[in-house]
Amino acid sequence: MPVIRSKLKEVMENHDPKLSIRKLAKDINYHFDSVRRMYKDEMVQYPRDLLLKLCLYFNVQPGQLIRMDEDEEMNRLQEQLK
């Protein structure tokens, strides 16, 4: 089953390897915890205003901040249930 994953960590490292989550949150005027959750790919929903601010900050499109992957763990569980 496909899942949406954050690519914020990759985008940040490509932009500036020394950029911290805290500095990014301050620069875009957004809650540190939300930026941290997106960085660590722990976010359940992606707020549109956060995506917009990140796109403008990094000069990227939303598709460069998130991607769709196969959830390998879910696939293994489904196979075991068959």
Gaussian input, Z-matrix of N, CA and C with variables (Angstrom, degrees):
# hf/3-21g

backbone

0 1
 N
 C     1     B1
 C     2     B2     1     A1
 N     3     B3     2     A2     1     D1
 C     4     B4     3     A3     2     D2
 C     5     B5     4     A4     3     D3
 N     6     B6     5     A5     4     D4
 C     7     B7     6     A6     5     D5
 C     8     B8     7     A7     6     D6
 N     9     B9     8     A8     7     D7
 C    10    B10     9     A9     8     D8
 C    11    B11    10    A10     9     D9
 N    12    B12    11    A11    10    D10
 C    13    B13    12    A12    11    D11
 C    14    B14    13    A13    12    D12
 N    15    B15    14    A14    13    D13
 C    16    B16    15    A15    14    D14
 C    17    B17    16    A16    15    D15
 N    18    B18    17    A17    16    D16
 C    19    B19    18    A18    17    D17
 C    20    B20    19    A19    18    D18
 N    21    B21    20    A20    19    D19
 C    22    B22    21    A21    20    D20
 C    23    B23    22    A22    21    D21
 N    24    B24    23    A23    22    D22
 C    25    B25    24    A24    23    D23
 C    26    B26    25    A25    24    D24
 N    27    B27    26    A26    25    D25
 C    28    B28    27    A27    26    D26
 C    29    B29    28    A28    27    D27
 N    30    B30    29    A29    28    D28
 C    31    B31    30    A30    29    D29
 C    32    B32    31    A31    30    D30
 N    33    B33    32    A32    31    D31
 C    34    B34    33    A33    32    D32
 C    35    B35    34    A34    33    D33
 N    36    B36    35    A35    34    D34
 C    37    B37    36    A36    35    D35
 C    38    B38    37    A37    36    D36
 N    39    B39    38    A38    37    D37
 C    40    B40    39    A39    38    D38
 C    41    B41    40    A40    39    D39
 N    42    B42    41    A41    40    D40
 C    43    B43    42    A42    41    D41
 C    44    B44    43    A43    42    D42
 N    45    B45    44    A44    43    D43
 C    46    B46    45    A45    44    D44
 C    47    B47    46    A46    45    D45
 N    48    B48    47    A47    46    D46
 C    49    B49    48    A48    47    D47
 C    50    B50    49    A49    48    D48
 N    51    B51    50    A50    49    D49
 C    52    B52    51    A51    50    D50
 C    53    B53    52    A52    51    D51
 N    54    B54    53    A53    52    D52
 C    55    B55    54    A54    53    D53
 C    56    B56    55    A55    54    D54
 N    57    B57    56    A56    55    D55
 C    58    B58    57    A57    56    D56
 C    59    B59    58    A58    57    D57
 N    60    B60    59    A59    58    D58
 C    61    B61    60    A60    59    D59
 C    62    B62    61    A61    60    D60
 N    63    B63    62    A62    61    D61
 C    64    B64    63    A63    62    D62
 C    65    B65    64    A64    63    D63
 N    66    B66    65    A65    64    D64
 C    67    B67    66    A66    65    D65
 C    68    B68    67    A67    66    D66
 N    69    B69    68    A68    67    D67
 C    70    B70    69    A69    68    D68
 C    71    B71    70    A70    69    D69
 N    72    B72    71    A71    70    D70
 C    73    B73    72    A72    71    D71
 C    74    B74    73    A73    72    D72
 N    75    B75    74    A74    73    D73
 C    76    B76    75    A75    74    D74
 C    77    B77    76    A76    75    D75
 N    78    B78    77    A77    76    D76
 C    79    B79    78    A78    77    D77
 C    80    B80    79    A79    78    D78
 N    81    B81    80    A80    79    D79
 C    82    B82    81    A81    80    D80
 C    83    B83    82    A82    81    D81
 N    84    B84    83    A83    82    D82
 C    85    B85    84    A84    83    D83
 C    86    B86    85    A85    84    D84
 N    87    B87    86    A86    85    D85
 C    88    B88    87    A87    86    D86
 C    89    B89    88    A88    87    D87
 N    90    B90    89    A89    88    D88
 C    91    B91    90    A90    89    D89
 C    92    B92    91    A91    90    D90
 N    93    B93    92    A92    91    D91
 C    94    B94    93    A93    92    D92
 C    95    B95    94    A94    93    D93
 N    96    B96    95    A95    94    D94
 C    97    B97    96    A96    95    D95
 C    98    B98    97    A97    96    D96
 N    99    B99    98    A98    97    D97
 C   100   B100    99    A99    98    D98
 C   101   B101   100   A100    99    D99
 N   102   B102   101   A101   100   D100
 C   103   B103   102   A102   101   D101
 C   104   B104   103   A103   102   D102
 N   105   B105   104   A104   103   D103
 C   106   B106   105   A105   104   D104
 C   107   B107   106   A106   105   D105
 N   108   B108   107   A107   106   D106
 C   109   B109   108   A108   107   D107
 C   110   B110   109   A109   108   D108
 N   111   B111   110   A110   109   D109
 C   112   B112   111   A111   110   D110
 C   113   B113   112   A112   111   D111
 N   114   B114   113   A113   112   D112
 C   115   B115   114   A114   113   D113
 C   116   B116   115   A115   114   D114
 N   117   B117   116   A116   115   D115
 C   118   B118   117   A117   116   D116
 C   119   B119   118   A118   117   D117
 N   120   B120   119   A119   118   D118
 C   121   B121   120   A120   119   D119
 C   122   B122   121   A121   120   D120
 N   123   B123   122   A122   121   D121
 C   124   B124   123   A123   122   D122
 C   125   B125   124   A124   123   D123
 N   126   B126   125   A125   124   D124
 C   127   B127   126   A126   125   D125
 C   128   B128   127   A127   126   D126
 N   129   B129   128   A128   127   D127
 C   130   B130   129   A129   128   D128
 C   131   B131   130   A130   129   D129
 N   132   B132   131   A131   130   D130
 C   133   B133   132   A132   131   D131
 C   134   B134   133   A133   132   D132
 N   135   B135   134   A134   133   D133
 C   136   B136   135   A135   134   D134
 C   137   B137   136   A136   135   D135
 N   138   B138   137   A137   136   D136
 C   139   B139   138   A138   137   D137
 C   140   B140   139   A139   138   D138
 N   141   B141   140   A140   139   D139
 C   142   B142   141   A141   140   D140
 C   143   B143   142   A142   141   D141
 N   144   B144   143   A143   142   D142
 C   145   B145   144   A144   143   D143
 C   146   B146   145   A145   144   D144
 N   147   B147   146   A146   145   D145
 C   148   B148   147   A147   146   D146
 C   149   B149   148   A148   147   D147
 N   150   B150   149   A149   148   D148
 C   151   B151   150   A150   149   D149
 C   152   B152   151   A151   150   D150
 N   153   B153   152   A152   151   D151
 C   154   B154   153   A153   152   D152
 C   155   B155   154   A154   153   D153
 N   156   B156   155   A155   154   D154
 C   157   B157   156   A156   155   D155
 C   158   B158   157   A157   156   D156
 N   159   B159   158   A158   157   D157
 C   160   B160   159   A159   158   D158
 C   161   B161   160   A160   159   D159
 N   162   B162   161   A161   160   D160
 C   163   B163   162   A162   161   D161
 C   164   B164   163   A163   162   D162
 N   165   B165   164   A164   163   D163
 C   166   B166   165   A165   164   D164
 C   167   B167   166   A166   165   D165
 N   168   B168   167   A167   166   D166
 C   169   B169   168   A168   167   D167
 C   170   B170   169   A169   168   D168
 N   171   B171   170   A170   169   D169
 C   172   B172   171   A171   170   D170
 C   173   B173   172   A172   171   D171
 N   174   B174   173   A173   172   D172
 C   175   B175   174   A174   173   D173
 C   176   B176   175   A175   174   D174
 N   177   B177   176   A176   175   D175
 C   178   B178   177   A177   176   D176
 C   179   B179   178   A178   177   D177
 N   180   B180   179   A179   178   D178
 C   181   B181   180   A180   179   D179
 C   182   B182   181   A181   180   D180
 N   183   B183   182   A182   181   D181
 C   184   B184   183   A183   182   D182
 C   185   B185   184   A184   183   D183
 N   186   B186   185   A185   184   D184
 C   187   B187   186   A186   185   D185
 C   188   B188   187   A187   186   D186
 N   189   B189   188   A188   187   D187
 C   190   B190   189   A189   188   D188
 C   191   B191   190   A190   189   D189
 N   192   B192   191   A191   190   D190
 C   193   B193   192   A192   191   D191
 C   194   B194   193   A193   192   D192
 N   195   B195   194   A194   193   D193
 C   196   B196   195   A195   194   D194
 C   197   B197   196   A196   195   D195
 N   198   B198   197   A197   196   D196
 C   199   B199   198   A198   197   D197
 C   200   B200   199   A199   198   D198
 N   201   B201   200   A200   199   D199
 C   202   B202   201   A201   200   D200
 C   203   B203   202   A202   201   D201
 N   204   B204   203   A203   202   D202
 C   205   B205   204   A204   203   D203
 C   206   B206   205   A205   204   D204
 N   207   B207   206   A206   205   D205
 C   208   B208   207   A207   206   D206
 C   209   B209   208   A208   207   D207
 N   210   B210   209   A209   208   D208
 C   211   B211   210   A210   209   D209
 C   212   B212   211   A211   210   D210
 N   213   B213   212   A212   211   D211
 C   214   B214   213   A213   212   D212
 C   215   B215   214   A214   213   D213
 N   216   B216   215   A215   214   D214
 C   217   B217   216   A216   215   D215
 C   218   B218   217   A217   216   D216
 N   219   B219   218   A218   217   D217
 C   220   B220   219   A219   218   D218
 C   221   B221   220   A220   219   D219
 N   222   B222   221   A221   220   D220
 C   223   B223   222   A222   221   D221
 C   224   B224   223   A223   222   D222
 N   225   B225   224   A224   223   D223
 C   226   B226   225   A225   224   D224
 C   227   B227   226   A226   225   D225
 N   228   B228   227   A227   226   D226
 C   229   B229   228   A228   227   D227
 C   230   B230   229   A229   228   D228
 N   231   B231   230   A230   229   D229
 C   232   B232   231   A231   230   D230
 C   233   B233   232   A232   231   D231
 N   234   B234   233   A233   232   D232
 C   235   B235   234   A234   233   D233
 C   236   B236   235   A235   234   D234
 N   237   B237   236   A236   235   D235
 C   238   B238   237   A237   236   D236
 C   239   B239   238   A238   237   D237
 N   240   B240   239   A239   238   D238
 C   241   B241   240   A240   239   D239
 C   242   B242   241   A241   240   D240
 N   243   B243   242   A242   241   D241
 C   244   B244   243   A243   242   D242
 C   245   B245   244   A244   243   D243

   B1=1.4484
   B2=1.5285
   B3=1.3025
   B4=1.4697
   B5=1.5265
   B6=1.3186
   B7=1.4642
   B8=1.5294
   B9=1.3171
   B10=1.4517
   B11=1.5305
   B12=1.3164
   B13=1.4597
   B14=1.5357
   B15=1.3215
   B16=1.4571
   B17=1.5234
   B18=1.3261
   B19=1.4627
   B20=1.5305
   B21=1.3309
   B22=1.4622
   B23=1.5250
   B24=1.3169
   B25=1.4674
   B26=1.5298
   B27=1.3265
   B28=1.4670
   B29=1.5266
   B30=1.3293
   B31=1.4648
   B32=1.5291
   B33=1.3232
   B34=1.4646
   B35=1.5229
   B36=1.3325
   B37=1.4637
   B38=1.5274
   B39=1.3303
   B40=1.4621
   B41=1.5242
   B42=1.3239
   B43=1.4666
   B44=1.5336
   B45=1.3356
   B46=1.4670
   B47=1.5244
   B48=1.3338
   B49=1.4741
   B50=1.5255
   B51=1.3265
   B52=1.4670
   B53=1.5330
   B54=1.3150
   B55=1.4668
   B56=1.5244
   B57=1.3246
   B58=1.4654
   B59=1.5259
   B60=1.3073
   B61=1.4642
   B62=1.5269
   B63=1.3156
   B64=1.4688
   B65=1.5279
   B66=1.3296
   B67=1.4665
   B68=1.5186
   B69=1.3306
   B70=1.4564
   B71=1.5246
   B72=1.3309
   B73=1.4689
   B74=1.5294
   B75=1.3223
   B76=1.4672
   B77=1.5264
   B78=1.3425
   B79=1.4673
   B80=1.5310
   B81=1.3369
   B82=1.4708
   B83=1.5268
   B84=1.3414
   B85=1.4609
   B86=1.5332
   B87=1.3438
   B88=1.4662
   B89=1.5216
   B90=1.3205
   B91=1.4624
   B92=1.5221
   B93=1.3323
   B94=1.4619
   B95=1.5239
   B96=1.3291
   B97=1.4607
   B98=1.5301
   B99=1.3121
   B100=1.4683
   B101=1.5234
   B102=1.3196
   B103=1.4649
   B104=1.5307
   B105=1.3305
   B106=1.4675
   B107=1.5210
   B108=1.3414
   B109=1.4744
   B110=1.5272
   B111=1.3156
   B112=1.4660
   B113=1.5263
   B114=1.3149
   B115=1.4643
   B116=1.5299
   B117=1.3235
   B118=1.4649
   B119=1.5291
   B120=1.3136
   B121=1.4633
   B122=1.5285
   B123=1.3244
   B124=1.4650
   B125=1.5214
   B126=1.3189
   B127=1.4575
   B128=1.5273
   B129=1.3222
   B130=1.4610
   B131=1.5279
   B132=1.3228
   B133=1.4644
   B134=1.5210
   B135=1.3178
   B136=1.4562
   B137=1.5219
   B138=1.3285
   B139=1.4579
   B140=1.5300
   B141=1.3118
   B142=1.4692
   B143=1.5166
   B144=1.3385
   B145=1.4650
   B146=1.5270
   B147=1.3187
   B148=1.4663
   B149=1.5250
   B150=1.3221
   B151=1.4689
   B152=1.5298
   B153=1.3231
   B154=1.4577
   B155=1.5319
   B156=1.3263
   B157=1.4633
   B158=1.5275
   B159=1.3211
   B160=1.4608
   B161=1.5263
   B162=1.3245
   B163=1.4668
   B164=1.5249
   B165=1.3209
   B166=1.4560
   B167=1.5269
   B168=1.3134
   B169=1.4659
   B170=1.5330
   B171=1.3187
   B172=1.4670
   B173=1.5312
   B174=1.3329
   B175=1.4626
   B176=1.5351
   B177=1.3374
   B178=1.4678
   B179=1.5231
   B180=1.3187
   B181=1.4610
   B182=1.5335
   B183=1.3418
   B184=1.4635
   B185=1.5350
   B186=1.3173
   B187=1.4587
   B188=1.5178
   B189=1.3152
   B190=1.4517
   B191=1.5342
   B192=1.3344
   B193=1.4625
   B194=1.5267
   B195=1.3198
   B196=1.4709
   B197=1.5250
   B198=1.3238
   B199=1.4659
   B200=1.5243
   B201=1.3109
   B202=1.4626
   B203=1.5221
   B204=1.3341
   B205=1.4595
   B206=1.5159
   B207=1.3097
   B208=1.4566
   B209=1.5237
   B210=1.2963
   B211=1.4621
   B212=1.5156
   B213=1.3339
   B214=1.4692
   B215=1.5266
   B216=1.3136
   B217=1.4646
   B218=1.5262
   B219=1.3226
   B220=1.4634
   B221=1.5184
   B222=1.3265
   B223=1.4646
   B224=1.5254
   B225=1.3381
   B226=1.4729
   B227=1.5284
   B228=1.3101
   B229=1.4685
   B230=1.5256
   B231=1.3295
   B232=1.4572
   B233=1.5203
   B234=1.3217
   B235=1.4709
   B236=1.5238
   B237=1.3249
   B238=1.4578
   B239=1.5216
   B240=1.3285
   B241=1.4536
   B242=1.5127
   B243=1.3187
   B244=1.4740
   B245=1.5034
   A1=108.84
   A2=118.30
   A3=121.19
   A4=112.34
   A5=115.29
   A6=122.37
   A7=108.47
   A8=115.84
   A9=121.91
   A10=107.94
   A11=116.63
   A12=122.78
   A13=109.81
   A14=115.14
   A15=120.92
   A16=110.55
   A17=115.54
   A18=121.87
   A19=110.50
   A20=116.56
   A21=120.01
   A22=111.55
   A23=117.68
   A24=120.74
   A25=110.30
   A26=117.38
   A27=121.93
   A28=111.06
   A29=116.12
   A30=120.42
   A31=110.14
   A32=116.57
   A33=120.13
   A34=111.19
   A35=117.03
   A36=120.62
   A37=111.04
   A38=117.58
   A39=120.67
   A40=111.35
   A41=116.16
   A42=121.16
   A43=111.15
   A44=115.35
   A45=121.54
   A46=107.84
   A47=118.06
   A48=120.66
   A49=113.80
   A50=118.37
   A51=121.16
   A52=113.20
   A53=117.61
   A54=121.19
   A55=109.93
   A56=116.16
   A57=120.57
   A58=110.52
   A59=115.03
   A60=120.86
   A61=109.07
   A62=116.32
   A63=120.83
   A64=111.48
   A65=117.35
   A66=120.28
   A67=110.82
   A68=116.92
   A69=119.97
   A70=110.47
   A71=116.61
   A72=120.52
   A73=110.61
   A74=116.29
   A75=119.98
   A76=110.76
   A77=116.45
   A78=120.58
   A79=112.87
   A80=116.16
   A81=118.92
   A82=112.07
   A83=116.10
   A84=121.71
   A85=110.89
   A86=114.71
   A87=120.29
   A88=108.87
   A89=116.11
   A90=122.19
   A91=110.77
   A92=115.40
   A93=121.12
   A94=111.53
   A95=117.49
   A96=120.79
   A97=111.92
   A98=117.76
   A99=120.47
   A100=110.99
   A101=116.58
   A102=120.22
   A103=109.28
   A104=117.02
   A105=121.47
   A106=111.38
   A107=116.93
   A108=120.21
   A109=111.13
   A110=116.77
   A111=118.43
   A112=109.87
   A113=117.59
   A114=122.31
   A115=110.71
   A116=116.66
   A117=121.95
   A118=112.86
   A119=117.18
   A120=123.47
   A121=111.67
   A122=115.44
   A123=122.28
   A124=112.06
   A125=117.06
   A126=121.67
   A127=110.33
   A128=116.85
   A129=122.38
   A130=110.01
   A131=115.92
   A132=121.74
   A133=108.37
   A134=115.81
   A135=121.11
   A136=109.64
   A137=117.33
   A138=119.79
   A139=110.95
   A140=115.32
   A141=119.83
   A142=112.07
   A143=117.10
   A144=118.88
   A145=111.50
   A146=117.36
   A147=120.45
   A148=109.93
   A149=117.10
   A150=119.90
   A151=110.81
   A152=117.16
   A153=121.09
   A154=111.00
   A155=116.48
   A156=119.87
   A157=111.37
   A158=117.17
   A159=120.52
   A160=111.01
   A161=117.06
   A162=120.80
   A163=110.93
   A164=116.54
   A165=120.48
   A166=111.38
   A167=117.04
   A168=121.87
   A169=111.29
   A170=116.08
   A171=120.70
   A172=113.10
   A173=117.03
   A174=122.23
   A175=110.70
   A176=115.01
   A177=121.94
   A178=109.69
   A179=115.88
   A180=122.94
   A181=109.03
   A182=118.98
   A183=121.17
   A184=112.99
   A185=116.97
   A186=120.13
   A187=113.69
   A188=117.26
   A189=120.71
   A190=111.22
   A191=116.47
   A192=121.19
   A193=112.55
   A194=116.77
   A195=120.68
   A196=109.12
   A197=116.10
   A198=120.87
   A199=108.87
   A200=115.37
   A201=120.85
   A202=107.89
   A203=116.00
   A204=122.75
   A205=109.43
   A206=115.36
   A207=120.15
   A208=107.86
   A209=117.05
   A210=122.08
   A211=107.30
   A212=116.85
   A213=122.35
   A214=111.43
   A215=117.93
   A216=120.63
   A217=110.46
   A218=116.85
   A219=121.06
   A220=109.95
   A221=117.30
   A222=120.71
   A223=111.12
   A224=117.49
   A225=121.01
   A226=110.85
   A227=116.97
   A228=120.51
   A229=111.45
   A230=116.83
   A231=120.68
   A232=110.65
   A233=117.55
   A234=121.00
   A235=111.20
   A236=117.18
   A237=121.85
   A238=111.14
   A239=117.11
   A240=120.95
   A241=113.07
   A242=117.64
   A243=120.59
   A244=110.91
   D1=129.68
   D2=-179.03
   D3=-68.90
   D4=148.68
   D5=175.87
   D6=-134.10
   D7=155.32
   D8=176.35
   D9=-93.37
   D10=131.75
   D11=-179.48
   D12=-123.25
   D13=149.42
   D14=177.65
   D15=-84.56
   D16=141.18
   D17=174.49
   D18=-113.30
   D19=17.05
   D20=-176.46
   D21=-58.87
   D22=-41.72
   D23=-179.77
   D24=-56.93
   D25=-46.21
   D26=179.51
   D27=-63.54
   D28=-44.45
   D29=-178.97
   D30=-62.46
   D31=-42.73
   D32=179.29
   D33=-63.62
   D34=-44.83
   D35=-178.28
   D36=-64.75
   D37=-36.92
   D38=178.16
   D39=-70.83
   D40=-35.50
   D41=-178.51
   D42=-71.95
   D43=-50.69
   D44=-178.78
   D45=-161.83
   D46=104.68
   D47=-177.76
   D48=-56.76
   D49=-20.88
   D50=-179.04
   D51=-93.28
   D52=-3.29
   D53=-179.07
   D54=-68.33
   D55=123.79
   D56=179.25
   D57=-91.95
   D58=160.34
   D59=177.00
   D60=-61.70
   D61=-42.59
   D62=-178.59
   D63=-62.60
   D64=-43.23
   D65=179.05
   D66=-65.96
   D67=-41.44
   D68=178.04
   D69=-60.18
   D70=-47.57
   D71=179.97
   D72=-58.22
   D73=-42.32
   D74=178.89
   D75=-66.12
   D76=-43.85
   D77=-178.13
   D78=-61.54
   D79=-36.60
   D80=-178.69
   D81=-97.08
   D82=2.24
   D83=178.45
   D84=56.79
   D85=57.25
   D86=-178.57
   D87=-136.56
   D88=157.98
   D89=-178.59
   D90=-58.75
   D91=127.53
   D92=-179.99
   D93=-55.56
   D94=-45.75
   D95=-175.62
   D96=-61.75
   D97=-37.53
   D98=178.60
   D99=-67.21
   D100=-42.37
   D101=178.70
   D102=-65.38
   D103=-41.81
   D104=178.57
   D105=-60.76
   D106=-43.90
   D107=179.83
   D108=-64.14
   D109=-37.52
   D110=178.03
   D111=-69.29
   D112=-41.21
   D113=178.52
   D114=-58.84
   D115=-42.37
   D116=-177.97
   D117=-88.00
   D118=6.07
   D119=179.87
   D120=56.56
   D121=44.25
   D122=178.60
   D123=-110.18
   D124=3.17
   D125=-174.97
   D126=-80.72
   D127=135.30
   D128=178.52
   D129=-86.76
   D130=-41.29
   D131=178.19
   D132=-127.90
   D133=144.96
   D134=-179.36
   D135=-103.62
   D136=109.90
   D137=179.23
   D138=-63.23
   D139=133.20
   D140=-178.47
   D141=-61.08
   D142=-36.73
   D143=-179.61
   D144=-67.34
   D145=-33.93
   D146=176.44
   D147=-68.42
   D148=-45.88
   D149=178.16
   D150=-58.70
   D151=-43.07
   D152=179.83
   D153=-61.43
   D154=-47.54
   D155=-179.64
   D156=-62.21
   D157=-40.16
   D158=179.02
   D159=-67.64
   D160=-40.88
   D161=177.98
   D162=-60.45
   D163=-44.07
   D164=179.99
   D165=-67.96
   D166=-40.62
   D167=-178.55
   D168=-64.34
   D169=-46.50
   D170=-176.56
   D171=-93.56
   D172=-4.91
   D173=-177.61
   D174=56.90
   D175=52.80
   D176=179.82
   D177=-129.90
   D178=170.13
   D179=174.08
   D180=-93.48
   D181=156.99
   D182=-179.46
   D183=-53.77
   D184=-35.39
   D185=179.79
   D186=-65.58
   D187=-14.09
   D188=176.33
   D189=-88.27
   D190=-10.38
   D191=179.08
   D192=-101.01
   D193=-22.74
   D194=179.42
   D195=-135.08
   D196=156.38
   D197=178.64
   D198=-144.80
   D199=162.81
   D200=176.96
   D201=-106.83
   D202=126.20
   D203=179.77
   D204=-125.39
   D205=162.57
   D206=170.30
   D207=-78.95
   D208=138.27
   D209=176.92
   D210=-89.18
   D211=97.70
   D212=-175.18
   D213=-62.29
   D214=-38.14
   D215=-179.54
   D216=-64.28
   D217=-43.24
   D218=178.70
   D219=-63.70
   D220=-40.83
   D221=178.43
   D222=-61.18
   D223=-42.06
   D224=178.66
   D225=-63.36
   D226=-42.32
   D227=179.31
   D228=-63.44
   D229=-40.90
   D230=178.84
   D231=-64.49
   D232=-39.63
   D233=178.84
   D234=-64.59
   D235=-38.77
   D236=-179.45
   D237=-66.61
   D238=-31.84
   D239=-178.57
   D240=-76.83
   D241=-16.06
   D242=-177.68
   D243=-76.43

